[in-house]
Amino acid sequence: MSKLKIRFAKKSDLEEVNTLRRQVHMVHTKGRPDIFRRKFGRKLAEHVYDFFGGKLSKIIVAKSEGAIVGFASVEMIEKPKSPYNKARRYLRVTEFGVDKSHRRQGIGSALFCFIKQYAADSGFDTVELDVWEFNQGALQFYESQGFTTYRRYMEYKS
């Protein structure tokens, strides 16, 4: 693989980002067909443009040999103190993916290195994300990046 470049996305990158988002969506539709719609439709494809244009959101891309081979969407979250919680400022990874033909080549780790540095430079307390239990590969990868579980969502199907 040629030199990998990690940077914030340009609007012209978003169609390629959507190609990777489709791959991630398929993982979710296979893992939880009871929740996720099978089709990667127009509204889902357009979401990346809305996210890109947001004041408190950024898309990060990994580019190699002229192609986008990985991406992350991140949101800047500021929660004021409440009767229950202290004020918090954190970076939330909302979407993450590496092209299936480029996995296990250090691309995901490079993306998270960039994300962690951006969070530290921007004064965020933590980087957070959520992951589906069925996605064991993603769970193992995130743990290898130093993420730990601090909260769980559970369900009971009647």
Biotite code that builds the C-alpha atoms (Angstrom):
import biotite.structure as struc

atoms = struc.array([
    struc.Atom([0.000, 0.000, 0.000], chain_id="A", res_id=1, res_name="MET", atom_name="CA", element="C"),
    struc.Atom([1.298, 3.454, -0.861], chain_id="A", res_id=2, res_name="SER", atom_name="CA", element="C"),
    struc.Atom([1.575, 6.153, 1.743], chain_id="A", res_id=3, res_name="LYS", atom_name="CA", element="C"),
    struc.Atom([-1.613, 6.511, 3.737], chain_id="A", res_id=4, res_name="LEU", atom_name="CA", element="C"),
    struc.Atom([-2.938, 10.035, 4.294], chain_id="A", res_id=5, res_name="LYS", atom_name="CA", element="C"),
    struc.Atom([-5.476, 10.805, 7.009], chain_id="A", res_id=6, res_name="ILE", atom_name="CA", element="C"),
    struc.Atom([-7.290, 14.138, 6.737], chain_id="A", res_id=7, res_name="ARG", atom_name="CA", element="C"),
    struc.Atom([-10.623, 15.873, 7.117], chain_id="A", res_id=8, res_name="PHE", atom_name="CA", element="C"),
    struc.Atom([-12.924, 15.118, 4.195], chain_id="A", res_id=9, res_name="ALA", atom_name="CA", element="C"),
    struc.Atom([-13.674, 17.443, 1.340], chain_id="A", res_id=10, res_name="LYS", atom_name="CA", element="C"),
    struc.Atom([-17.145, 17.556, -0.162], chain_id="A", res_id=11, res_name="LYS", atom_name="CA", element="C"),
    struc.Atom([-15.746, 15.844, -3.266], chain_id="A", res_id=12, res_name="SER", atom_name="CA", element="C"),
    struc.Atom([-14.829, 12.808, -1.088], chain_id="A", res_id=13, res_name="ASP", atom_name="CA", element="C"),
    struc.Atom([-18.371, 12.093, 0.056], chain_id="A", res_id=14, res_name="LEU", atom_name="CA", element="C"),
    struc.Atom([-19.463, 9.762, -2.766], chain_id="A", res_id=15, res_name="GLU", atom_name="CA", element="C"),
    struc.Atom([-16.487, 7.523, -2.019], chain_id="A", res_id=16, res_name="GLU", atom_name="CA", element="C"),
    struc.Atom([-17.306, 7.739, 1.679], chain_id="A", res_id=17, res_name="VAL", atom_name="CA", element="C"),
    struc.Atom([-20.819, 6.544, 0.826], chain_id="A", res_id=18, res_name="ASN", atom_name="CA", element="C"),
    struc.Atom([-19.328, 3.469, -0.875], chain_id="A", res_id=19, res_name="THR", atom_name="CA", element="C"),
    struc.Atom([-17.762, 2.544, 2.472], chain_id="A", res_id=20, res_name="LEU", atom_name="CA", element="C"),
    struc.Atom([-20.905, 3.482, 4.385], chain_id="A", res_id=21, res_name="ARG", atom_name="CA", element="C"),
    struc.Atom([-22.809, 0.978, 2.219], chain_id="A", res_id=22, res_name="ARG", atom_name="CA", element="C"),
    struc.Atom([-20.379, -1.744, 3.322], chain_id="A", res_id=23, res_name="GLN", atom_name="CA", element="C"),
    struc.Atom([-20.895, -0.818, 6.976], chain_id="A", res_id=24, res_name="VAL", atom_name="CA", element="C"),
    struc.Atom([-24.664, -0.704, 6.472], chain_id="A", res_id=25, res_name="HIS", atom_name="CA", element="C"),
    struc.Atom([-24.645, -4.236, 5.043], chain_id="A", res_id=26, res_name="MET", atom_name="CA", element="C"),
    struc.Atom([-22.847, -5.509, 8.148], chain_id="A", res_id=27, res_name="VAL", atom_name="CA", element="C"),
    struc.Atom([-25.633, -3.994, 10.248], chain_id="A", res_id=28, res_name="HIS", atom_name="CA", element="C"),
    struc.Atom([-28.477, -5.294, 8.074], chain_id="A", res_id=29, res_name="THR", atom_name="CA", element="C"),
    struc.Atom([-27.033, -8.814, 8.265], chain_id="A", res_id=30, res_name="LYS", atom_name="CA", element="C"),
    struc.Atom([-26.458, -8.567, 12.011], chain_id="A", res_id=31, res_name="GLY", atom_name="CA", element="C"),
    struc.Atom([-29.831, -7.057, 12.926], chain_id="A", res_id=32, res_name="ARG", atom_name="CA", element="C"),
    struc.Atom([-32.301, -7.360, 10.048], chain_id="A", res_id=33, res_name="PRO", atom_name="CA", element="C"),
    struc.Atom([-35.065, -6.722, 12.575], chain_id="A", res_id=34, res_name="ASP", atom_name="CA", element="C"),
    struc.Atom([-33.782, -3.168, 13.081], chain_id="A", res_id=35, res_name="ILE", atom_name="CA", element="C"),
    struc.Atom([-31.914, -2.031, 9.978], chain_id="A", res_id=36, res_name="PHE", atom_name="CA", element="C"),
    struc.Atom([-33.492, -1.467, 6.584], chain_id="A", res_id=37, res_name="ARG", atom_name="CA", element="C"),
    struc.Atom([-31.917, -3.602, 3.925], chain_id="A", res_id=38, res_name="ARG", atom_name="CA", element="C"),
    struc.Atom([-31.591, -0.897, 1.306], chain_id="A", res_id=39, res_name="LYS", atom_name="CA", element="C"),
    struc.Atom([-28.979, 1.851, 1.478], chain_id="A", res_id=40, res_name="PHE", atom_name="CA", element="C"),
    struc.Atom([-31.470, 4.378, 0.148], chain_id="A", res_id=41, res_name="GLY", atom_name="CA", element="C"),
    struc.Atom([-31.293, 7.961, -1.019], chain_id="A", res_id=42, res_name="ARG", atom_name="CA", element="C"),
    struc.Atom([-31.968, 9.475, 2.427], chain_id="A", res_id=43, res_name="LYS", atom_name="CA", element="C"),
    struc.Atom([-29.220, 7.422, 4.016], chain_id="A", res_id=44, res_name="LEU", atom_name="CA", element="C"),
    struc.Atom([-26.822, 8.392, 1.209], chain_id="A", res_id=45, res_name="ALA", atom_name="CA", element="C"),
    struc.Atom([-27.736, 12.077, 1.598], chain_id="A", res_id=46, res_name="GLU", atom_name="CA", element="C"),
    struc.Atom([-27.168, 11.974, 5.362], chain_id="A", res_id=47, res_name="HIS", atom_name="CA", element="C"),
    struc.Atom([-23.401, 12.197, 4.851], chain_id="A", res_id=48, res_name="VAL", atom_name="CA", element="C"),
    struc.Atom([-23.838, 15.589, 3.136], chain_id="A", res_id=49, res_name="TYR", atom_name="CA", element="C"),
    struc.Atom([-25.926, 16.935, 6.024], chain_id="A", res_id=50, res_name="ASP", atom_name="CA", element="C"),
    struc.Atom([-23.391, 15.622, 8.522], chain_id="A", res_id=51, res_name="PHE", atom_name="CA", element="C"),
    struc.Atom([-20.513, 17.121, 6.507], chain_id="A", res_id=52, res_name="PHE", atom_name="CA", element="C"),
    struc.Atom([-22.182, 20.534, 6.587], chain_id="A", res_id=53, res_name="GLY", atom_name="CA", element="C"),
    struc.Atom([-22.797, 20.497, 10.332], chain_id="A", res_id=54, res_name="GLY", atom_name="CA", element="C"),
    struc.Atom([-21.088, 22.986, 12.628], chain_id="A", res_id=55, res_name="LYS", atom_name="CA", element="C"),
    struc.Atom([-20.379, 20.333, 15.253], chain_id="A", res_id=56, res_name="LEU", atom_name="CA", element="C"),
    struc.Atom([-19.510, 17.391, 13.017], chain_id="A", res_id=57, res_name="SER", atom_name="CA", element="C"),
    struc.Atom([-16.591, 16.309, 10.871], chain_id="A", res_id=58, res_name="LYS", atom_name="CA", element="C"),
    struc.Atom([-15.799, 13.477, 8.508], chain_id="A", res_id=59, res_name="ILE", atom_name="CA", element="C"),
    struc.Atom([-12.278, 12.087, 8.450], chain_id="A", res_id=60, res_name="ILE", atom_name="CA", element="C"),
    struc.Atom([-10.925, 10.018, 5.566], chain_id="A", res_id=61, res_name="VAL", atom_name="CA", element="C"),
    struc.Atom([-8.005, 7.696, 4.985], chain_id="A", res_id=62, res_name="ALA", atom_name="CA", element="C"),
    struc.Atom([-6.698, 7.917, 1.435], chain_id="A", res_id=63, res_name="LYS", atom_name="CA", element="C"),
    struc.Atom([-4.263, 5.575, -0.296], chain_id="A", res_id=64, res_name="SER", atom_name="CA", element="C"),
    struc.Atom([-3.320, 5.363, -3.961], chain_id="A", res_id=65, res_name="GLU", atom_name="CA", element="C"),
    struc.Atom([-5.901, 7.996, -4.825], chain_id="A", res_id=66, res_name="GLY", atom_name="CA", element="C"),
    struc.Atom([-8.816, 6.161, -3.194], chain_id="A", res_id=67, res_name="ALA", atom_name="CA", element="C"),
    struc.Atom([-10.676, 6.599, 0.087], chain_id="A", res_id=68, res_name="ILE", atom_name="CA", element="C"),
    struc.Atom([-10.026, 3.363, 2.001], chain_id="A", res_id=69, res_name="VAL", atom_name="CA", element="C"),
    struc.Atom([-11.435, 4.326, 5.399], chain_id="A", res_id=70, res_name="GLY", atom_name="CA", element="C"),
    struc.Atom([-13.554, 6.964, 7.090], chain_id="A", res_id=71, res_name="PHE", atom_name="CA", element="C"),
    struc.Atom([-14.932, 8.152, 10.390], chain_id="A", res_id=72, res_name="ALA", atom_name="CA", element="C"),
    struc.Atom([-17.748, 10.550, 11.194], chain_id="A", res_id=73, res_name="SER", atom_name="CA", element="C"),
    struc.Atom([-17.335, 12.408, 14.478], chain_id="A", res_id=74, res_name="VAL", atom_name="CA", element="C"),
    struc.Atom([-19.589, 14.714, 16.461], chain_id="A", res_id=75, res_name="GLU", atom_name="CA", element="C"),
    struc.Atom([-18.525, 17.278, 19.031], chain_id="A", res_id=76, res_name="MET", atom_name="CA", element="C"),
    struc.Atom([-20.794, 16.905, 22.075], chain_id="A", res_id=77, res_name="ILE", atom_name="CA", element="C"),
    struc.Atom([-21.107, 19.320, 24.970], chain_id="A", res_id=78, res_name="GLU", atom_name="CA", element="C"),
    struc.Atom([-23.427, 18.291, 27.788], chain_id="A", res_id=79, res_name="LYS", atom_name="CA", element="C"),
    struc.Atom([-24.172, 20.856, 30.482], chain_id="A", res_id=80, res_name="PRO", atom_name="CA", element="C"),
    struc.Atom([-24.268, 19.765, 34.087], chain_id="A", res_id=81, res_name="LYS", atom_name="CA", element="C"),
    struc.Atom([-27.595, 18.410, 35.252], chain_id="A", res_id=82, res_name="SER", atom_name="CA", element="C"),
    struc.Atom([-28.988, 17.243, 38.574], chain_id="A", res_id=83, res_name="PRO", atom_name="CA", element="C"),
    struc.Atom([-27.545, 13.806, 37.698], chain_id="A", res_id=84, res_name="TYR", atom_name="CA", element="C"),
    struc.Atom([-24.377, 14.488, 35.756], chain_id="A", res_id=85, res_name="ASN", atom_name="CA", element="C"),
    struc.Atom([-21.359, 16.731, 35.649], chain_id="A", res_id=86, res_name="LYS", atom_name="CA", element="C"),
    struc.Atom([-20.768, 18.830, 32.528], chain_id="A", res_id=87, res_name="ALA", atom_name="CA", element="C"),
    struc.Atom([-19.000, 16.843, 29.816], chain_id="A", res_id=88, res_name="ARG", atom_name="CA", element="C"),
    struc.Atom([-17.302, 17.614, 26.527], chain_id="A", res_id=89, res_name="ARG", atom_name="CA", element="C"),
    struc.Atom([-16.513, 14.648, 24.300], chain_id="A", res_id=90, res_name="TYR", atom_name="CA", element="C"),
    struc.Atom([-15.996, 13.546, 20.732], chain_id="A", res_id=91, res_name="LEU", atom_name="CA", element="C"),
    struc.Atom([-18.449, 10.881, 19.545], chain_id="A", res_id=92, res_name="ARG", atom_name="CA", element="C"),
    struc.Atom([-17.595, 8.579, 16.661], chain_id="A", res_id=93, res_name="VAL", atom_name="CA", element="C"),
    struc.Atom([-20.941, 8.070, 14.911], chain_id="A", res_id=94, res_name="THR", atom_name="CA", element="C"),
    struc.Atom([-19.761, 6.009, 11.933], chain_id="A", res_id=95, res_name="GLU", atom_name="CA", element="C"),
    struc.Atom([-16.519, 4.211, 11.175], chain_id="A", res_id=96, res_name="PHE", atom_name="CA", element="C"),
    struc.Atom([-15.417, 1.909, 8.408], chain_id="A", res_id=97, res_name="GLY", atom_name="CA", element="C"),
    struc.Atom([-12.483, 0.564, 6.445], chain_id="A", res_id=98, res_name="VAL", atom_name="CA", element="C"),
    struc.Atom([-12.907, -0.851, 2.955], chain_id="A", res_id=99, res_name="ASP", atom_name="CA", element="C"),
    struc.Atom([-13.241, -4.622, 3.220], chain_id="A", res_id=100, res_name="LYS", atom_name="CA", element="C"),
    struc.Atom([-10.346, -5.151, 0.789], chain_id="A", res_id=101, res_name="SER", atom_name="CA", element="C"),
    struc.Atom([-8.038, -2.956, 2.897], chain_id="A", res_id=102, res_name="HIS", atom_name="CA", element="C"),
    struc.Atom([-8.665, -4.261, 6.407], chain_id="A", res_id=103, res_name="ARG", atom_name="CA", element="C"),
    struc.Atom([-5.906, -5.407, 8.731], chain_id="A", res_id=104, res_name="ARG", atom_name="CA", element="C"),
    struc.Atom([-3.403, -3.021, 7.166], chain_id="A", res_id=105, res_name="GLN", atom_name="CA", element="C"),
    struc.Atom([-3.321, -0.416, 9.942], chain_id="A", res_id=106, res_name="GLY", atom_name="CA", element="C"),
    struc.Atom([-5.857, 1.946, 8.347], chain_id="A", res_id=107, res_name="ILE", atom_name="CA", element="C"),
    struc.Atom([-8.345, 1.800, 11.220], chain_id="A", res_id=108, res_name="GLY", atom_name="CA", element="C"),
    struc.Atom([-5.561, 2.310, 13.752], chain_id="A", res_id=109, res_name="SER", atom_name="CA", element="C"),
    struc.Atom([-4.272, 5.312, 11.772], chain_id="A", res_id=110, res_name="ALA", atom_name="CA", element="C"),
    struc.Atom([-7.777, 6.807, 11.688], chain_id="A", res_id=111, res_name="LEU", atom_name="CA", element="C"),
    struc.Atom([-8.097, 6.425, 15.459], chain_id="A", res_id=112, res_name="PHE", atom_name="CA", element="C"),
    struc.Atom([-4.650, 7.917, 16.008], chain_id="A", res_id=113, res_name="CYS", atom_name="CA", element="C"),
    struc.Atom([-5.859, 10.992, 14.083], chain_id="A", res_id=114, res_name="PHE", atom_name="CA", element="C"),
    struc.Atom([-9.173, 11.071, 15.991], chain_id="A", res_id=115, res_name="ILE", atom_name="CA", element="C"),
    struc.Atom([-7.483, 10.773, 19.386], chain_id="A", res_id=116, res_name="LYS", atom_name="CA", element="C"),
    struc.Atom([-5.011, 13.539, 18.531], chain_id="A", res_id=117, res_name="GLN", atom_name="CA", element="C"),
    struc.Atom([-7.781, 15.803, 17.237], chain_id="A", res_id=118, res_name="TYR", atom_name="CA", element="C"),
    struc.Atom([-9.765, 15.185, 20.446], chain_id="A", res_id=119, res_name="ALA", atom_name="CA", element="C"),
    struc.Atom([-6.770, 16.002, 22.640], chain_id="A", res_id=120, res_name="ALA", atom_name="CA", element="C"),
    struc.Atom([-5.855, 19.113, 20.619], chain_id="A", res_id=121, res_name="ASP", atom_name="CA", element="C"),
    struc.Atom([-9.474, 20.326, 20.766], chain_id="A", res_id=122, res_name="SER", atom_name="CA", element="C"),
    struc.Atom([-9.864, 19.864, 24.521], chain_id="A", res_id=123, res_name="GLY", atom_name="CA", element="C"),
    struc.Atom([-12.334, 16.975, 24.520], chain_id="A", res_id=124, res_name="PHE", atom_name="CA", element="C"),
    struc.Atom([-12.386, 14.854, 27.678], chain_id="A", res_id=125, res_name="ASP", atom_name="CA", element="C"),
    struc.Atom([-12.971, 11.556, 25.891], chain_id="A", res_id=126, res_name="THR", atom_name="CA", element="C"),
    struc.Atom([-13.678, 9.859, 22.587], chain_id="A", res_id=127, res_name="VAL", atom_name="CA", element="C"),
    struc.Atom([-16.826, 7.722, 22.693], chain_id="A", res_id=128, res_name="GLU", atom_name="CA", element="C"),
    struc.Atom([-18.640, 5.380, 20.349], chain_id="A", res_id=129, res_name="LEU", atom_name="CA", element="C"),
    struc.Atom([-21.225, 2.642, 20.399], chain_id="A", res_id=130, res_name="ASP", atom_name="CA", element="C"),
    struc.Atom([-21.016, -0.744, 18.744], chain_id="A", res_id=131, res_name="VAL", atom_name="CA", element="C"),
    struc.Atom([-23.493, -3.555, 18.196], chain_id="A", res_id=132, res_name="TRP", atom_name="CA", element="C"),
    struc.Atom([-22.895, -6.761, 20.161], chain_id="A", res_id=133, res_name="GLU", atom_name="CA", element="C"),
    struc.Atom([-23.142, -8.917, 17.017], chain_id="A", res_id=134, res_name="PHE", atom_name="CA", element="C"),
    struc.Atom([-20.152, -7.096, 15.489], chain_id="A", res_id=135, res_name="ASN", atom_name="CA", element="C"),
    struc.Atom([-17.414, -9.008, 17.279], chain_id="A", res_id=136, res_name="GLN", atom_name="CA", element="C"),
    struc.Atom([-14.693, -7.890, 14.861], chain_id="A", res_id=137, res_name="GLY", atom_name="CA", element="C"),
    struc.Atom([-15.466, -4.241, 15.555], chain_id="A", res_id=138, res_name="ALA", atom_name="CA", element="C"),
    struc.Atom([-15.638, -4.891, 19.310], chain_id="A", res_id=139, res_name="LEU", atom_name="CA", element="C"),
    struc.Atom([-12.195, -6.493, 19.282], chain_id="A", res_id=140, res_name="GLN", atom_name="CA", element="C"),
    struc.Atom([-10.776, -3.703, 17.139], chain_id="A", res_id=141, res_name="PHE", atom_name="CA", element="C"),
    struc.Atom([-12.138, -0.931, 19.375], chain_id="A", res_id=142, res_name="TYR", atom_name="CA", element="C"),
    struc.Atom([-10.806, -2.691, 22.463], chain_id="A", res_id=143, res_name="GLU", atom_name="CA", element="C"),
    struc.Atom([-7.398, -2.928, 20.768], chain_id="A", res_id=144, res_name="SER", atom_name="CA", element="C"),
    struc.Atom([-7.584, 0.865, 20.381], chain_id="A", res_id=145, res_name="GLN", atom_name="CA", element="C"),
    struc.Atom([-8.037, 1.290, 24.151], chain_id="A", res_id=146, res_name="GLY", atom_name="CA", element="C"),
    struc.Atom([-11.823, 1.649, 24.302], chain_id="A", res_id=147, res_name="PHE", atom_name="CA", element="C"),
    struc.Atom([-13.609, 0.140, 27.294], chain_id="A", res_id=148, res_name="THR", atom_name="CA", element="C"),
    struc.Atom([-17.283, -0.465, 27.984], chain_id="A", res_id=149, res_name="THR", atom_name="CA", element="C"),
    struc.Atom([-18.791, 1.946, 30.491], chain_id="A", res_id=150, res_name="TYR", atom_name="CA", element="C"),
    struc.Atom([-22.503, 1.531, 29.725], chain_id="A", res_id=151, res_name="ARG", atom_name="CA", element="C"),
    struc.Atom([-24.701, -1.157, 28.181], chain_id="A", res_id=152, res_name="ARG", atom_name="CA", element="C"),
    struc.Atom([-28.012, -1.120, 26.363], chain_id="A", res_id=153, res_name="TYR", atom_name="CA", element="C"),
    struc.Atom([-30.069, -4.263, 26.812], chain_id="A", res_id=154, res_name="MET", atom_name="CA", element="C"),
    struc.Atom([-33.321, -5.487, 25.319], chain_id="A", res_id=155, res_name="GLU", atom_name="CA", element="C"),
    struc.Atom([-36.062, -7.937, 26.075], chain_id="A", res_id=156, res_name="TYR", atom_name="CA", element="C"),
    struc.Atom([-38.074, -9.137, 23.105], chain_id="A", res_id=157, res_name="LYS", atom_name="CA", element="C"),
    struc.Atom([-41.638, -10.028, 23.943], chain_id="A", res_id=158, res_name="SER", atom_name="CA", element="C"),
])
